[in-house]
């Protein structure tokens, strides 16, 4: 090891930077024979690699098929649009809403919360009641605006998502009012 070090740096010279090292150093022996011996088994295994190529294509095809099934399932769960009547709208009863709102469990829970809303609001302090009413009015105005926009562009996924989020906001307000009236505290 010290001989190799002396070859690189000169006889006992201290290296302080890379510039102090020589530009080229000849190896003490021919390294190609060892490299060639190591490459020979790899070259002989190349036909085996060619045999695995169809398996790679098969694996790639399986990945594409799995992705296609995932997209198909995902699209089935995305909200779609269709005419559904809005229970709180005045005038035109055909508004476009996200399809998952047709879920019976969601409709039942929402209907029960809307039905009991007036009695629950009566139990709240006046300032909380005013906040809830203002929030619900803003949410319902947003619903109407989004439904009108979806009527013009029913395939717009962003509008569908915004409408879905607005319905979730309404449900959060309704459940918060329900919980607050049960506990006897304000919001």
PyMOL commands that set and color helices and strands:
alter all, ss='L'
color gray80, all
select helices_A, chain A and resi 2-9+18-20+32-44+46-77+99-102+104-115+117-122+126-152+157-183
alter helices_A, ss='H'
color red, helices_A
select strands_A, chain A and resi 81-85+94-98
alter strands_A, ss='S'
color yellow, strands_A
deselect
rebuild
show_as cartoon
